[in-house]
Amino acid sequence: MMCRSHRYWLAGLIALSVTVVAGHSSAQTEDAKSYPSRAIRIVVPASPGGVNDILARLVGQKMSESLGQPVVIENKPGAATILGAETVARAAPDGYTILIAPTATMAINPAVYSKLSYTPQKDFIPISAVATYPYVLTASAEAPAKSVGDLIAFAKAHPDKANAGGASMTFQLLTEMFKAKTGAPIQYIPYKGANDANLALISGQLTVSFLDVGPATPNIKAGKIKALAVTAPKRLASLSEVPTMAESGLKDMTVESWAGLFVPAGTPSPIVQKLQDEVMRIVKLPDIQSKLQALELTPVGNSSKEFSDMLAKDLAMWAQVAREANVKVN
């Protein structure tokens, strides 16, 4: 039986706990209302100059102007973007550390890595997708294929001569998807760096390769490589003469990756809402839209819920591609 003094002590402890919890909740609300009161950091899990870096700087500048606080861009490349993602997953969930990440980080890495130090849907809250972008299927200038149909026919007739390559798991899974949908027996060769893969394609060591549109366009225009098709839903302004995959007979190979902002799980909902609204506002600005479109990036700016749905769909799709092709990194 509990004595009176112990009952009083326990009652006091409960009252104190309730007060502390209420005070913490109030502090969170106050923080959300006054957010941000100091500099925000956007972590880019890649080197400067790429799509994610460009988007981070465009969004960061507009965010800084609107919110009245500095937005610092921090590049943390390494381990197939895993290093940067880890950094944000372990950061305080206060809205002051944000990750800008592509499909590769959040949907393809979980599909291919047996052991991954983060779980996208558990360790992060999606804020908003900033933009989407397609890929272009290219062939070496010496390759006999001038169209997707030519490539399929060549690969089936010469299975020992048709190969593809790239420097990331994204390009490997795109190749595996293409093979599964066409039955073309194409051997994939992984390269350590994008420059090595591009040189192999230009020199004719590779038959074909999926590439990012921006870096590939100068070599396509110069005639060093041939563009067979784009994975976009419609033709691109910069490559208007290049058909889409759908136009080439592959209606179910319209594939676009995205880049978007994420915060650590546990970030207060009002802060997530504020950041979401900021991105949605920024992406609608005419100067931002024109800059994105010049890079063949389609502006998005959707809600956190809509972005979560995009992530879930891509997680399922790429997991299936990797599983069926038996692509796994231990």
N, C-alpha and C positions, 0 to 999 in steps of 0.2 A: 504494500500500500504506500502511495506517494505521500510524503509529509507536506504540510502547508507551505513551508519555505521552498521546497523543491517545485511545488506547483506554481508559486509566484515567480520563481526563477525561470521556469519553462515558458510561462505566459509572457514574461518580459522579453525572452529571447525570440519568441515568435513575432511579437510586436516589432522588435528591432529589425528582424529579417524582412517583414512586410514593408517597413519604412525604407530599408536599403533598396529593395526591389523596386518600389515605387519611385524612389529617387533616381535609380539607374534608368528606369523607363522614361522619366521626365527629362533626364540628361540627354538620352538618345533623341527624344523629340526636339529638344532645344538645339542639339547638334544638327539635326536634319534641317531645321528652319534656318539656321545661320550658315549652313554649308554652302560653299567652302569658305573657311576662314584662314586657309593657308594654301601653299602650292600643291597642285595635283600632279601625280606622276603617271604617265602613260608608258607602259613597258611594251616595246616592240621585240618579239622573239626572233628577230632577223637583223641582218646588217643594214646600214643606211642605204637608201636608194631604191629599195623594192616597193611593191605595191602597199604593203602594210605600213612601211615607214612614211611614204608619201601621204597616205590617208591619215595617219596619226598626227602629222604636222599640220595638215589642212584643218582637221577637226580641232586639234589642240589650240591653234591660233584663235579660231572663232570662239571656242569655249572660254579661253582666257579673257577675250574682249568682253564677253557677255557676263561672266561670273566675277570678274574683277580680281582674279588671282592668277599667278603664273601657272602655266601647264608645261611641265618639263618632259621632254621625250627621252627615254632611256632605251638604247638598243642593247638587247641581251641575246645575241645569236648563239647557237650551239645545240648539238644533239637533236637535230631535226625539229627545232623550235621548242623542245621540251624544257630547256633551261629557263627560258622566259616565262613559260606557263607555270612552272614550279614556283618561281619567284612570287608571282601574283597569288597563286593558290595559298601560299604560306603567309601572305601579308595580312595586316590587320584589316578586318572588314568594316572600314570606316569611310570608304569612298575616295580615299586619297591615293590609292594605287589601283590603276586600271590596266587591263590587258587588251591590246588590239590583236586579234588572232584570226587566221584564215581557217578555211575548212580543213586544211591539212593538220592543223594543231588539234582541233576539237572533234573531228569526225574520222579522219584517216589514221592518225596515230593510234587511237583506241582500237581500230580495226586490225592493225598489223603488229602492234607491239604486245608481246605476251605479258610483259611486266611494264606498266606505266605508272609513274609516280603521282599522277593526278587522274581524277575521274570527272569528265566535263560536267555532267549533270548533277554531280554531288558537290564538287569543290568550287563551282562558279555559278554566278547568276548572269544570264545574258542581258545586256542593256538594249542594244539595237544593232542591226546589220547596217553598215555604212554603204557598201556597194557590192555588186556581184560582177564576175568577169568570166568569160569563156576561155576555151583553149583552141588552138589550131593544129590540125594534123598535117604535118609537113613531110616531104620526101626529099631525098638528095637530088640534086640536079641531074645526076646520072641514072637515077632509078627509072625503069621503063613505065612506071605508073604515073598517069596524069590525072587520075580521078580515084575516088574510093573504090569504084567498081574494078578499075584496072589493078589496084593494089590487092584486092581480094583474089582476083583471078591469078595474079602473079604468085601470091603466097601459096595458093593451093597447087599451082603447077610446079613451083620451086620451093618446097618447104625448107630446104637446106640453105636457101639464099635470102629468105625474107627475115629481117631482124629489125628490132626497135630498141631504143635506149633512152635513158634519161638520168637525172641526178637526184630525183626525189621519189618517194613512194606514191605521190599523186600521179606522176606520169606512168609508173608501173601499173597502178590499178586502172588507169584510163586505158592502157594497152590491153590489160586482161579483160576489161569490159568489152572492148572492141573485138577481141578474139572470140569471146563467148557469144556475142551477137552475130558474128559473121562466119564463124568457123574457120577463119584464116589462121593457119599455123605459123604464127610469128614468134620468134625467139626474142625474149627481152634481155637486154644487157645493162646492168646497173653501172653508173659512173659516179665517181666521187664528187665531181664538180660539174656545174653547168657548162663551163667553158670547154671541158674535155668532151662532153656529150655533143655540144654544138660543132666542135671541130670534126668529130667523127662523122656527123651528119653531112657537113659541108664537103668533106673529103671523100664521101661515098662509102665509108666503112659501115655506116648504118643505112638501112633502106628508108626507114621512116622514124618519126618521133613526134609525140605530142609536145607542144611548147606553149608557154605563155605568149599571148598575142603581141604585147609591147616589144619585148626583146627580139621576137622572131621577125617582125615586120621589116626592119631594114634589110635583113638578108633575103627576105622574100622579094622585096622591091628591086634589090640588086641582082636577082637571078641566081643567087648562090644556093638557094633551096626552093622547092616548090610547095605551095599551099594547096592541099587537096580538099579540105573542108574545115569549117569551124563548128564548134559544139554549141554555138549560140542559137537561140530560138529564131533569130532572123539574121540576115547578112550584116556584116560590120561595115561602117562607113570607110574605114581605112583599108579594107580588103573587099571592096564591093563586088569584085569579080569572082570571089571565092564562094562556092555554095555552102549551105549549111549541111550538117549531117542528115537532117530530114530530107532535104532536097536531093541528097545522094543516096536515098533509099533506107536510111537508118533513122526512122522516126522516133525510136525510143532511146536515142543517144544524144539528146539535148542535155548537156551537162554544164552547169555554171558553179563555180566556187564563190564563196563570199568572204568578206572581211568584216569583222564587227567587234564591238567593245564588250568586255566582260569585267565583272568585279568579283571579289572573293565571296563565297557563300557566307551568309550571315550579315551581309551589308543591309542596314535598315531600309525598309521598303520606300520611305519618303525620299531617301537619297537616290535609290535606283530609279524612282519615278522622275526625279529632277534631272538626272543624267539622261534618261530616256528622252524626255521632252527636249533637252538641249540638242541631242543628236538629231532628232526628228526635225527640229527647227533649222539646224545648220545645213542638213542635207538638202533642204528645200531652197536654200539661198541660190540665186541665179549664178553668182560667180563660182560657187562650189560645183553646181551642176555642170557648168561649162567646162571646168577643169577636169572633172571626172569623165565626162563624155569624150574629151580630147584624148584621154588615156584608154578609151574603149572600156570604161567602167560604168556600169549602170547604177545610178543612185538608188538607194533603198530607203533607209530611215524608217524602220518599222517599230512596233511596240516590243516590249520585253517578252510578252506572251507569244507574239508572232515569231520572234527570233528563236524562242525556245522550241517552237514547233518546227522551224527550219532545221535546227540542230538535231532534233529527234529523228526527223525524216532522213537526214544525211547519215547519221550514225547507223541507222538500220540498213540503208542502201550500201554504204561502203563495207560494212561488216559482212554483208552477203557476198559482195564481189570478192573480198579477200578470202572468205571461207571457201567459196566455190573454186577459186584459183589456187587455193592452198598457199597463200602468201602470208608468211608469219616471220617476225623478227624476234629472236629470243633475247 
